[in-house]
Amino acid sequence: MQRPLSAAFWIELVLSISSAGLTALTIAWPDWIEGLFEVDPDAGSGSSEWGIALAFIVATVTLAALTRRTWRRDRGRSGFRAS
């Protein structure tokens, strides 16, 4: 019988999916941040949006790696082993 997945796994999974969604949103509609917060820090150049999208990409990759590590730990697998 397998152990249930930990709360850390589910939190990391939700955060990585959310980060991926925000990445897609920022790339598809860069002005959503300015519309939501009513601030234009880059004076319309778009550089802030690309920086934020890059930060979301880094967060997504990091969180996905943490989720994978937690999954493997919870499932008791350490990867492929040479026979």
N, C-alpha and C positions, 0 to 999 in steps of 0.2 A: 504494500500500500504506500502511496506517495504522500508525503507531508503536504499540508496546505501551503500555498504561497504566502509569504510574509506581507505585512502591511507596507514595508519598505518597497517591495516589488510594485505593488499597485500604485503607490505614490509616485515612484519614478516613472512608471508607464504613463500615468495621466499627465505628468509634467512634460515628458518627452513628446507625447501626442499634441499637447497644448502648444509647446514650443514650435513643433513642425507646422501646426495650423497658423500660428502667428507669423512664421517665416513666409508661408504661402500668401497670407493676407498682405504682408508688407511688400512682397514682390509684385503681387497683382494690383494692389491699390495703395501706393506709397503715401497718399495724403490722409490715410485713416488716422494716423497719429496726430497730425495737426488738427484734424477735425474733432477728435476726441478731447484733446487737451487745450485746444485753442491757442497753440503756441507755434511759432515758425522760427526755430532756432537757426536754420541755415539760410534764411531769407529766400527760400524758393529754389535753391540750387539742387536739392535732392541728396546731398551728401550725408545728411543725418539719417535719412531713410535707409540708404545703403549700409551705413555703419550699424544701424539697428538690425537690419536684415542679416548682416554678417554675424552679429552677436547672437541672434536667434539660431542661426545655423550651427555655431559653435556649441551653444547650449543644447540643441537637439542631438548632436553627435555625442556629446558628453553624457547626457541623460540616457540615451539609447545604450551606450556602453555600460553604464551603471546598471541599467535594467537587465541587460544580458548577464552581467556578472551576478546579480542577485538571483536571477532565474536559475542559473547554473548552480549556485550555492544551495538554493532551496530545493532543487531537484536532485542534488547530490551528484551531479555530473561535473567532471573536471576536463572534459574534452576527449578527443580521440587519443587513444594510446596505441603505440606500436606493439605488435604482438611478438 
